[in-house]
Amino acid sequence: MAASRRRRIPLSRRLFLVNVLLLVGIVLAVGSLWFVHERREVQIEYEHRAMTMAETVAAMPRVREDLTAEDPSETLAPLAETLRQASGFRYIVIVDRHGIRQSHPVEEAIGKPPHTDPTPVLEGETWTGTERGPAGLTLRARVPVRADDGETVTGYVSAGILAGDVRVASREDIPYILGVSGLVLLLGGGGAHLLARSIRAQTRGLEPEQIAELLDSREALLHAIGDGVLALDQDGRIVLANPPARRLLGLPAEDAEVLGRSPHQLGLDEDLATALVDGPGGQAGHSAEPGSEDAGELLAAGDRILICRRRRVRPEEPGGGTVITLRDQTDLRRLAEQLDGAQTVTRGLRAQRHEFANRIHTIAGMLELGAVDRARAFVAELSAETTRDGAEIAERLADPAVAALTLAKAAQAAERQVEFTLAELSSLPDDLEPGLRDDLLLIIGNLVDNALDAAGARGRVELLVRQHALEGRRVVEIRVTDSGPGLAAGQEQVFAAGFSTKSGAGESDRGLGLALVRQACRRRGGDVVVDVEEETTFSAYVPRERQETPEPTEPSEPAEPPEPSTPGGAPVPEDQEEDR
C-alpha cells in the first residue's frame, strides 16, 4: 500500500496536468474555429473580388460595344488578357449572346463554347461559386453584359481565381493564430503552475488521502477525549463543537443548529457567550500562546463550573480562528469543598486539643499547689460549658454531619476571636439524604468561611439553619450574617465564577465558593440571595425535593422595590423577617 501511494502522482502535479490538458484542448478548439472563420472570410473576400471584377468588365462601354461587332475577339481578347494580368486573376472570359468565348487566357479556347451551361447567365442571372474547369478548381463569378437599354443581354463576363490561391491567402493567418495560441498556452500553463503551488501550500503539501486520514483521525480524537472542544472563526461563529462541548454548554446535537452560528445566537447566558467569544474580561481576541502556561478562565455554565482555555489557530494571524477547550471542574471542586469541610473539622479538633491541653495543665498546676477544691470547681465549670455548647448544637441540628461542621466552625471562630452564634430558630431533622447533606455542608462551609473572613477579629457571625414549608415544599434555609464592612461589588457579581474580593484573587482556587453555593441551590430548584442594607446577610434556600429549573424569561423592571422574598417568589415568612 505504501509503494502504491508513492507511485501516485501528487495532487499539485495532477491539477497542473489536468489544467494544461484542458487549456490545450480549449486552445486547439478555439484556434481551429478561428482558422475556419478566417478561411471563410478570405473566401468571401475573394468571391467579392471576383464579382467586382466581373461587374467592372461587364459595365465597360467598350465591352458592350464590341460584343455586337462582327469579330469581337479581336478587341476583347487583348483587353481581357491585359486586365487579367494586371489583377492577378486566373482568367477573365467574355462570352457573347450565342454562348461563344470571345476572350480566354488560352488562345485555342477562343471561339468555342464554355464547359458550363451559359443559359442562366444569358437570361440575366448573376452567379458566384466554385467549379472545376480546365484550369482546375476555381472560384468564379459570372455577370451578364446588358445593352444600352439595360434590358437586353448581349453576353456575359466570367472572372475566376484558383482555389489554391484562396487557400494560400487563408494560410497567411496561420502564424498569427499559432503565435496567439502559444502565448495563451504559455500564460495558462504559468497560471496552472501557480495555482498548483498555491493549492499545495494551502494543503501543507498533503495529498487528498492524507487529508482524509487526518480528518478521520481528528473526528475520532474529538469524540474520544472527555474535554469539550469548541472552534470559532474570526467572526466568532462556531465551526466545530465535539459532543462533550455540546453537553457542557447545553448545545443542540444537530450540526445544522450549531455550526455557523455564534454563542450569542444559541441562547447561552450572555456572560458565558461573551467570555467564549471575546475571552477573559471581554478582551476580544485574547488567547494564550502555544506552549504557554495558561491556568484557564473559570466559567459558570448552568450548574457547572468550567475551566476554559483558548488557543489561536494561527498565532501569527491576530484575526484567525480560536480553539477553546472546556473542562468540567464541578465535581472536583465540590469534592474539594467537602475535603475543605473535613479539614475544617480537623482544625477545629486540633484547636480544641490545644485548648484542652492548656486546661489540663491548669488543673495539674492547681493540684500541684494543693488547691483541690479550686481544681474541682474549675473542672465542673468546664464540663458544664462544653456540655452546654455541644448539647445546644446537637439539639437544634439533629444531622450529625451538619452539627459536627457547625461545632468545627464555632471552634475555628473562637480561635480567630470571632463571636459565632447559632440562631435560636435553627432546626434541622436527621433524615437528610446523602446528596442534600453534601450540598448543605458545601453551602454552610463556604458561607461561614466567607463570613469569618469578612468579620475579622472581634467581629460577629450568626448562622441560621432550619427546615420549614414554603409553597407546599420542604425547604432548608441557611442564613449567615456577619458584621463585616459589606460588599464593594455588585450583588450579582459576587456569585460569578472566578470573582473574589480576598487577597490573591485571580488564582485558580479563588472565586469559586459562592459560585458553587449558587449552583448547589439552583440544582435543586432553589437560590441564594444577599442583603447588604444593615449587615451582610447571605440567605440560601435548598428544597428537599429536586425540581426542574424553569426556562429563563426576560426580566421586567418592577415598578417599585419588591418585598423580601425567597427564590420561589413568595414573601419571607414573618418569623424569618423578625429574625432577619
C-alpha positions as CSV (number, residue, x, y, z in Angstrom):
1,M,0.0,0.0,0.0
2,A,2.9,2.3,0.8
3,A,4.5,1.5,-2.5
4,S,1.3,2.3,-4.4
5,R,0.9,5.6,-2.5
6,R,4.5,6.6,-3.6
7,R,3.7,5.8,-7.2
8,R,0.7,8.1,-7.2
9,I,1.1,11.5,-8.9
10,P,0.9,14.3,-6.4
11,L,-2.2,16.4,-6.2
12,S,-0.5,19.6,-7.3
13,R,1.0,17.9,-10.4
14,R,-2.3,16.3,-11.3
15,L,-4.0,19.6,-11.1
16,F,-1.3,21.2,-13.2
17,L,-1.5,18.4,-15.9
18,V,-5.3,18.5,-15.9
19,N,-5.4,22.3,-16.3
20,V,-2.8,22.2,-19.0
21,L,-4.7,19.5,-20.9
22,L,-7.9,21.4,-20.6
23,L,-6.2,24.5,-21.8
24,V,-4.6,22.8,-24.8
25,G,-8.0,21.3,-25.8
26,I,-9.6,24.7,-25.5
27,V,-6.9,26.5,-27.4
28,L,-7.0,23.9,-30.2
29,A,-10.7,24.2,-30.5
30,V,-10.6,28.0,-30.5
31,G,-7.7,28.0,-32.9
32,S,-9.5,25.7,-35.3
33,L,-12.6,27.7,-35.2
34,W,-10.5,30.8,-35.7
35,F,-8.8,29.3,-38.7
36,V,-12.1,28.2,-40.2
37,H,-13.6,31.6,-39.7
38,E,-10.6,33.3,-41.3
39,R,-10.6,30.9,-44.2
40,R,-14.3,31.6,-44.8
41,E,-13.7,35.4,-44.5
42,V,-10.9,35.1,-47.2
43,Q,-13.2,33.1,-49.4
44,I,-15.9,35.6,-49.1
45,E,-13.4,38.4,-49.8
46,Y,-12.2,36.6,-53.0
47,E,-15.8,36.0,-54.1
48,H,-16.4,39.7,-53.7
49,R,-13.3,40.5,-55.7
50,A,-14.3,38.1,-58.5
51,M,-17.8,39.6,-58.6
52,T,-16.4,43.1,-58.6
53,M,-14.0,42.4,-61.4
54,A,-16.8,40.7,-63.5
55,E,-19.2,43.6,-62.9
56,T,-16.5,46.1,-63.7
57,V,-15.7,44.5,-67.1
58,A,-19.3,43.9,-67.9
59,A,-20.0,47.6,-67.3
60,M,-17.3,48.9,-69.6
61,P,-18.7,50.7,-72.7
62,R,-16.1,49.2,-74.9
63,V,-17.1,45.7,-73.9
64,R,-20.8,46.3,-74.6
65,E,-20.0,47.9,-78.0
66,D,-17.5,45.3,-79.2
67,L,-19.8,42.3,-78.3
68,T,-22.1,43.5,-81.1
69,A,-19.3,43.8,-83.7
70,E,-18.6,41.3,-86.4
71,D,-15.4,39.9,-84.8
72,P,-15.5,40.8,-81.0
73,S,-12.4,38.7,-80.2
74,E,-10.0,41.0,-82.0
75,T,-10.5,43.8,-79.4
76,L,-12.0,41.9,-76.4
77,A,-9.3,39.2,-76.1
78,P,-6.4,41.7,-75.7
79,L,-8.4,43.8,-73.3
80,A,-9.4,40.8,-71.1
81,E,-5.8,39.5,-71.1
82,T,-4.5,42.9,-70.0
83,L,-7.0,43.1,-67.2
84,R,-6.2,39.5,-66.1
85,Q,-2.5,40.1,-65.9
86,A,-3.0,43.4,-64.1
87,S,-5.4,41.9,-61.5
88,G,-3.8,38.5,-61.0
89,F,-6.9,36.6,-61.8
90,R,-6.6,33.1,-63.3
91,Y,-8.8,34.1,-66.2
92,I,-11.3,36.7,-67.4
93,V,-13.6,35.3,-70.1
94,I,-16.0,37.3,-72.2
95,V,-18.8,35.3,-73.8
96,D,-21.2,36.7,-76.5
97,R,-25.0,36.2,-76.6
98,H,-24.6,33.0,-78.6
99,G,-22.5,31.4,-75.9
100,I,-19.2,31.6,-77.7
101,R,-16.0,32.7,-75.9
102,Q,-14.6,36.0,-77.2
103,S,-11.6,36.0,-74.8
104,H,-9.6,33.4,-72.9
105,P,-6.1,33.1,-71.5
106,V,-5.7,30.1,-73.8
107,E,-6.0,31.3,-77.5
108,E,-7.2,27.9,-78.7
109,A,-10.3,28.2,-76.4
110,I,-11.4,31.5,-78.1
111,G,-14.4,30.9,-80.4
112,K,-15.5,27.8,-78.5
113,P,-18.4,27.5,-76.1
114,P,-17.6,27.3,-72.4
115,H,-17.7,24.0,-70.4
116,T,-20.6,25.2,-68.2
117,D,-24.1,25.9,-69.3
118,P,-24.3,29.7,-70.1
119,T,-28.1,29.8,-70.3
120,P,-28.9,31.1,-66.7
121,V,-26.4,34.0,-67.1
122,L,-27.6,34.9,-70.6
123,E,-31.1,35.1,-69.2
124,G,-29.9,37.8,-66.8
125,E,-28.9,35.9,-63.6
126,T,-25.7,36.6,-61.6
127,W,-23.8,33.7,-60.2
128,T,-20.8,33.1,-57.9
129,G,-19.3,29.8,-56.7
130,T,-16.6,27.2,-57.1
131,E,-16.3,25.0,-60.1
132,R,-13.7,22.7,-61.6
133,G,-12.6,23.5,-65.2
134,P,-9.6,23.0,-67.5
135,A,-7.5,25.2,-65.1
136,G,-8.6,23.3,-62.1
137,L,-10.8,24.2,-59.1
138,T,-11.6,27.9,-59.4
139,L,-13.7,30.4,-57.5
140,R,-15.8,32.1,-60.2
141,A,-18.3,34.9,-60.7
142,R,-20.5,35.5,-63.8
143,V,-22.2,38.8,-64.6
144,P,-24.4,39.4,-67.7
145,V,-23.5,42.2,-70.1
146,R,-26.5,44.4,-71.0
147,A,-27.1,46.7,-73.9
148,D,-27.6,50.4,-73.5
149,D,-31.3,49.9,-72.9
150,G,-30.4,48.0,-69.7
151,E,-32.6,45.0,-70.5
152,T,-31.1,43.2,-73.5
153,V,-28.3,40.7,-72.5
154,T,-25.6,40.7,-75.2
155,G,-23.3,38.3,-73.4
156,Y,-21.6,37.8,-70.0
157,V,-18.2,38.2,-68.3
158,S,-16.7,35.3,-66.2
159,A,-13.8,36.1,-63.8
160,G,-12.1,33.2,-61.9
161,I,-9.4,32.8,-59.2
162,L,-7.7,29.5,-58.5
163,A,-9.0,27.9,-55.2
164,G,-5.3,27.2,-54.4
165,D,-4.7,30.9,-54.3
166,V,-7.6,31.3,-51.8
167,R,-6.1,28.6,-49.6
168,V,-2.7,30.2,-49.7
169,A,-4.2,33.5,-48.7
170,S,-6.0,31.9,-45.8
171,R,-2.8,30.2,-44.6
172,E,-1.2,33.6,-44.1
173,D,-3.1,33.9,-40.8
174,I,-1.8,30.6,-39.5
175,P,1.4,32.0,-38.0
176,Y,-0.6,34.7,-36.2
177,I,-3.1,32.1,-34.9
178,L,-0.3,29.8,-33.7
179,G,1.5,32.7,-32.1
180,V,-1.5,33.8,-30.1
181,S,-2.4,30.2,-29.2
182,G,1.2,29.6,-28.0
183,L,1.1,32.8,-25.9
184,V,-2.2,31.7,-24.4
185,L,-0.8,28.3,-23.6
186,L,2.3,29.8,-22.0
187,L,0.3,32.2,-19.8
188,G,-2.3,29.5,-19.0
189,G,0.5,27.0,-18.1
190,G,2.1,29.5,-15.9
191,G,-1.2,30.2,-14.2
192,A,-1.9,26.5,-13.8
193,H,1.6,26.1,-12.2
194,L,1.0,29.0,-9.8
195,L,-2.5,27.6,-8.9
196,A,-1.0,24.1,-8.2
197,R,1.7,25.7,-6.0
198,S,-0.9,27.7,-4.1
199,I,-3.1,24.7,-3.5
200,R,-0.1,22.7,-2.4
201,A,0.9,25.5,0.1
202,Q,-2.7,25.7,1.4
203,T,-2.9,22.0,1.9
204,R,0.5,22.0,3.6
205,G,1.8,19.6,1.0
206,L,-0.7,16.9,2.0
207,E,-2.4,14.6,-0.5
208,P,-6.2,14.1,-0.6
209,E,-5.8,10.7,1.0
210,Q,-3.6,12.1,3.8
211,I,-6.2,14.9,4.4
212,A,-9.0,12.4,4.6
213,E,-7.0,10.3,7.1
214,L,-6.3,13.4,9.2
215,L,-9.9,14.4,9.1
216,D,-11.0,10.9,10.2
217,S,-8.3,10.9,12.9
218,R,-9.5,14.4,14.1
219,E,-13.1,13.3,14.3
220,A,-12.1,10.1,16.2
221,L,-9.9,12.2,18.6
222,L,-12.6,14.8,19.2
223,H,-15.1,12.2,20.0
224,A,-12.7,10.2,22.2
225,I,-11.5,12.9,24.5
226,G,-13.5,13.9,27.5
227,D,-12.8,17.6,27.3
228,G,-15.1,19.9,25.3
229,V,-13.5,21.4,22.2
230,L,-15.1,24.4,20.5
231,A,-13.6,26.2,17.4
232,L,-14.6,29.7,16.4
233,D,-13.8,31.5,13.2
234,Q,-12.5,35.1,13.1
235,D,-16.2,36.4,13.2
236,G,-17.0,34.4,16.4
237,R,-19.1,31.7,14.6
238,I,-18.8,28.1,15.7
239,V,-17.2,25.9,13.1
240,L,-16.6,22.8,15.4
241,A,-18.1,21.5,18.6
242,N,-17.5,18.0,19.8
243,P,-20.1,16.1,21.9
244,P,-18.6,16.9,25.3
245,A,-18.6,20.6,24.5
246,R,-22.3,20.4,23.4
247,R,-23.1,18.6,26.6
248,L,-21.3,21.0,28.9
249,L,-22.8,24.1,27.2
250,G,-26.2,22.6,26.6
251,L,-26.0,23.0,22.8
252,P,-28.2,21.0,20.3
253,A,-26.8,17.8,19.0
254,E,-27.5,18.6,15.3
255,D,-24.7,20.3,13.4
256,A,-27.2,22.4,11.4
257,E,-28.4,24.0,14.6
258,V,-24.9,24.8,15.9
259,L,-22.4,25.3,13.2
260,G,-22.2,28.7,11.5
261,R,-23.9,30.5,14.5
262,S,-22.3,32.5,17.3
263,P,-22.7,31.5,21.0
264,H,-25.0,34.6,21.4
265,Q,-27.4,33.1,18.8
266,L,-27.6,29.7,20.6
267,G,-29.4,31.0,23.7
268,L,-26.4,30.8,26.1
269,D,-26.1,33.0,29.1
270,E,-24.9,36.5,27.9
271,D,-21.8,36.5,30.2
272,L,-20.9,32.9,29.1
273,A,-21.3,33.7,25.4
274,T,-19.2,36.9,25.7
275,A,-16.5,35.0,27.6
276,L,-16.4,32.4,24.9
277,V,-16.2,34.9,22.0
278,D,-14.1,37.7,23.5
279,G,-12.0,35.9,26.1
280,P,-11.4,36.8,29.8
281,G,-12.8,40.1,30.8
282,G,-14.2,40.7,27.3
283,Q,-10.8,41.1,25.8
284,A,-11.5,40.4,22.1
285,G,-9.0,38.1,20.5
286,H,-7.4,37.1,23.9
287,S,-5.8,33.7,23.7
288,A,-2.8,32.1,25.2
289,E,0.3,31.5,23.1
290,P,1.1,27.9,22.2
291,G,3.3,26.3,24.9
292,S,2.4,29.0,27.5
293,E,1.3,28.0,31.0
294,D,-2.4,29.0,31.0
295,A,-4.4,28.2,34.1
296,G,-7.6,29.0,32.1
297,E,-10.6,31.0,32.9
298,L,-13.4,29.9,35.2
299,L,-16.8,30.0,33.6
300,A,-20.2,29.2,35.1
301,A,-22.4,27.2,32.6
302,G,-25.7,26.3,34.2
303,D,-25.0,24.2,37.2
304,R,-21.4,23.5,36.1
305,I,-18.0,25.2,36.7
306,L,-15.8,25.0,33.6
307,I,-12.2,25.8,33.0
308,C,-11.8,27.5,29.6
309,R,-8.5,27.6,27.8
310,R,-8.1,29.4,24.5
311,R,-5.6,28.9,21.7
312,R,-5.3,30.8,18.4
313,V,-5.3,28.6,15.3
314,R,-2.5,30.6,13.7
315,P,-0.6,32.7,16.3
316,E,0.9,34.9,13.6
317,E,-2.5,36.0,12.4
318,P,-4.3,38.0,15.1
319,G,-7.6,37.8,13.1
320,G,-7.5,34.0,12.8
321,G,-9.8,31.5,14.5
322,T,-9.7,30.3,18.1
323,V,-9.9,26.8,19.6
324,I,-11.4,26.6,23.1
325,T,-11.1,23.7,25.4
326,L,-13.6,23.2,28.2
327,R,-13.0,21.0,31.3
328,D,-15.7,20.3,33.8
329,Q,-14.5,21.1,37.3
330,T,-17.8,21.0,39.1
331,D,-17.4,17.5,40.7
332,L,-13.7,18.2,41.5
333,R,-14.5,21.5,43.1
334,R,-17.4,20.0,45.1
335,L,-15.1,17.3,46.4
336,A,-12.5,19.9,47.2
337,E,-15.1,21.8,49.2
338,Q,-16.1,18.7,51.1
339,L,-12.5,18.0,51.8
340,D,-12.1,21.5,53.0
341,G,-15.0,20.9,55.4
342,A,-13.3,17.8,56.7
343,Q,-10.1,19.8,57.2
344,T,-12.1,22.5,59.0
345,V,-13.4,19.8,61.4
346,T,-9.8,18.6,61.8
347,R,-8.5,22.1,62.5
348,G,-11.3,22.6,65.0
349,L,-10.5,19.4,66.8
350,R,-6.8,20.4,66.8
351,A,-7.7,23.8,68.3
352,Q,-9.8,22.1,70.9
353,R,-6.9,19.7,71.7
354,H,-4.6,22.7,72.3
355,E,-7.2,24.3,74.5
356,F,-7.8,21.0,76.3
357,A,-4.1,20.6,76.9
358,N,-3.9,24.2,78.4
359,R,-6.8,23.4,80.7
360,I,-5.2,20.1,81.8
361,H,-2.0,21.9,82.6
362,T,-4.0,24.5,84.6
363,I,-5.8,21.7,86.6
364,A,-2.4,19.9,87.1
365,G,-0.9,23.2,88.4
366,M,-3.8,23.7,90.9
367,L,-3.4,20.1,92.2
368,E,0.3,20.6,92.5
369,L,-0.4,23.7,94.6
370,G,-2.8,21.8,96.7
371,A,-5.9,23.8,95.6
372,V,-8.0,20.7,95.2
373,D,-11.4,22.5,95.7
374,R,-10.5,25.1,93.2
375,A,-9.5,22.4,90.7
376,R,-12.7,20.6,91.3
377,A,-14.8,23.7,90.7
378,F,-12.8,24.6,87.5
379,V,-13.4,21.1,86.1
380,A,-17.1,21.3,86.8
381,E,-17.3,24.7,85.1
382,L,-15.5,23.5,82.0
383,S,-17.6,20.4,81.8
384,A,-20.9,22.4,82.1
385,E,-19.7,24.8,79.4
386,T,-18.6,22.1,76.9
387,T,-21.7,20.1,77.5
388,R,-23.9,23.1,77.1
389,D,-22.3,24.2,73.7
390,G,-22.4,20.7,72.2
391,A,-25.8,19.9,73.6
392,E,-27.3,23.1,72.2
393,I,-26.0,22.5,68.7
394,A,-26.9,18.8,68.7
395,E,-30.4,19.6,70.0
396,R,-31.1,22.1,67.2
397,L,-29.2,20.3,64.4
398,A,-30.1,16.6,64.5
399,D,-28.0,15.7,61.5
400,P,-24.6,14.6,62.9
401,A,-22.5,15.8,59.9
402,V,-24.1,19.3,59.9
403,A,-23.8,19.5,63.7
404,A,-20.1,18.4,63.5
405,L,-19.3,21.1,60.9
406,T,-21.1,23.7,62.9
407,L,-19.1,22.8,66.0
408,A,-15.9,22.9,64.0
409,K,-16.8,26.3,62.6
410,A,-17.5,27.5,66.2
411,A,-14.1,26.3,67.3
412,Q,-12.5,27.9,64.3
413,A,-14.3,31.2,65.1
414,A,-13.1,31.1,68.7
415,E,-9.6,30.5,67.5
416,R,-9.8,33.6,65.3
417,Q,-11.5,35.7,68.1
418,V,-14.8,35.9,66.2
419,E,-18.1,35.7,68.1
420,F,-20.0,32.8,66.5
421,T,-23.6,32.0,67.4
422,L,-26.3,29.6,66.2
423,A,-29.6,31.3,65.8
424,E,-32.3,30.1,68.2
425,L,-34.7,29.4,65.3
426,S,-32.3,26.8,63.9
427,S,-33.9,23.4,63.5
428,L,-32.8,20.6,61.2
429,P,-34.0,16.9,61.2
430,D,-31.8,13.9,60.9
431,D,-33.5,12.4,57.9
432,L,-31.4,14.1,55.2
433,E,-30.5,12.1,52.1
434,P,-26.8,12.0,51.3
435,G,-27.0,14.3,48.2
436,L,-28.8,17.0,50.2
437,R,-26.4,16.6,53.1
438,D,-23.4,17.2,50.8
439,D,-25.0,20.3,49.4
440,L,-25.8,21.7,52.9
441,L,-22.2,21.0,54.1
442,L,-20.9,22.8,51.0
443,I,-23.2,25.8,51.4
444,I,-22.6,26.2,55.2
445,G,-18.9,25.8,54.9
446,N,-18.5,28.4,52.2
447,L,-20.9,30.9,53.6
448,V,-19.4,30.7,57.2
449,D,-15.8,30.8,55.9
450,N,-16.6,34.0,53.9
451,A,-18.4,35.5,56.9
452,L,-15.4,34.7,59.2
453,D,-13.0,36.3,56.8
454,A,-15.3,39.4,56.4
455,A,-16.0,39.8,60.1
456,G,-12.3,39.7,61.2
457,A,-11.1,39.6,64.8
458,R,-13.7,40.7,67.4
459,G,-16.4,40.5,64.7
460,R,-19.7,38.7,64.9
461,V,-21.1,35.8,62.8
462,E,-24.6,34.3,63.1
463,L,-25.7,31.1,61.5
464,L,-29.3,30.0,61.0
465,V,-30.1,26.5,59.7
466,R,-33.7,25.4,59.6
467,Q,-36.3,23.4,57.6
468,H,-39.7,24.8,57.0
469,A,-42.5,24.6,54.5
470,L,-42.7,27.1,51.6
471,E,-45.3,27.0,48.8
472,G,-46.1,23.4,49.6
473,R,-42.4,22.3,49.5
474,R,-39.9,21.5,52.3
475,V,-37.1,23.9,52.1
476,V,-33.9,24.1,54.2
477,E,-32.9,27.7,54.8
478,I,-29.3,28.7,55.6
479,R,-28.8,32.2,56.6
480,V,-25.3,33.6,57.5
481,T,-25.0,37.2,58.9
482,D,-21.7,38.9,59.6
483,S,-20.7,42.3,61.0
484,G,-18.1,42.9,58.3
485,P,-17.7,46.0,56.2
486,G,-20.1,44.8,53.5
487,L,-19.7,44.2,49.8
488,A,-18.0,46.6,47.5
489,A,-19.0,44.7,44.4
490,G,-22.5,44.2,42.9
491,Q,-24.8,41.6,44.4
492,E,-24.7,39.6,41.2
493,Q,-21.0,39.9,40.6
494,V,-20.1,38.2,43.9
495,F,-21.7,34.9,42.6
496,A,-19.7,34.9,39.3
497,A,-17.1,32.1,38.9
498,G,-13.6,33.4,39.4
499,F,-14.6,36.6,41.2
500,S,-13.1,37.2,44.7
501,T,-12.5,40.1,47.0
502,K,-9.9,38.3,49.0
503,S,-6.2,38.8,48.7
504,G,-4.7,36.7,46.0
505,A,-7.8,37.0,43.9
506,G,-7.3,35.7,40.4
507,E,-5.6,32.5,41.5
508,S,-7.3,29.3,40.1
509,D,-8.6,28.3,43.6
510,R,-10.2,31.7,44.3
511,G,-13.7,32.9,43.5
512,L,-15.5,29.5,43.4
513,G,-17.2,29.3,46.8
514,L,-20.2,31.5,46.1
515,A,-20.5,30.2,42.5
516,L,-20.7,26.6,43.9
517,V,-23.2,27.7,46.5
518,R,-25.5,29.2,43.9
519,Q,-25.1,26.1,41.7
520,A,-25.9,23.8,44.6
521,C,-29.1,25.8,45.4
522,R,-30.3,26.1,41.8
523,R,-29.5,22.5,41.0
524,R,-32.3,21.6,43.4
525,G,-34.6,24.4,42.3
526,G,-33.6,27.0,45.0
527,D,-31.4,30.0,45.0
528,V,-29.2,32.2,47.2
529,V,-29.6,36.0,47.7
530,V,-27.6,38.6,49.6
531,D,-28.8,41.6,51.6
532,V,-26.4,44.4,52.5
533,E,-28.8,47.0,53.9
534,E,-27.6,46.8,57.5
535,E,-25.3,43.8,57.9
536,T,-24.2,41.4,55.2
537,T,-26.6,38.5,55.1
538,F,-26.5,35.6,52.7
539,S,-29.7,33.5,52.5
540,A,-29.7,30.2,50.7
541,Y,-32.9,28.2,50.1
542,V,-32.4,24.5,49.3
543,P,-35.6,22.5,48.5
544,R,-35.6,18.9,49.9
545,E,-37.0,17.5,46.6
546,R,-35.3,18.3,43.3
547,Q,-37.2,20.3,40.8
548,E,-36.5,21.1,37.2
549,T,-35.2,24.7,36.8
550,P,-37.7,26.7,34.7
551,E,-36.6,28.2,31.4
552,P,-35.2,31.8,32.0
553,T,-37.5,34.6,30.9
554,E,-36.8,38.2,30.1
555,P,-36.8,40.1,33.4
556,S,-39.1,43.1,33.6
557,E,-38.3,46.1,35.7
558,P,-40.5,46.3,38.7
559,A,-42.5,49.5,39.4
560,E,-41.2,49.6,43.0
561,P,-38.7,47.5,45.1
562,P,-40.2,44.1,45.8
563,E,-40.8,42.6,49.2
564,P,-38.0,40.4,50.6
565,S,-38.7,37.0,49.1
566,T,-37.5,33.5,48.7
567,P,-36.4,32.1,45.3
568,G,-39.9,30.8,44.7
569,G,-41.2,34.4,44.7
570,A,-43.2,34.1,48.0
571,P,-42.7,36.7,50.7
572,V,-40.4,35.7,53.6
573,P,-42.4,34.3,56.5
574,E,-42.9,36.7,59.4
575,D,-40.7,34.7,61.8
576,Q,-37.9,34.9,59.2
577,E,-38.4,38.6,58.8
578,E,-38.2,39.2,62.5
579,D,-35.1,37.0,62.8
580,R,-33.6,39.0,59.9
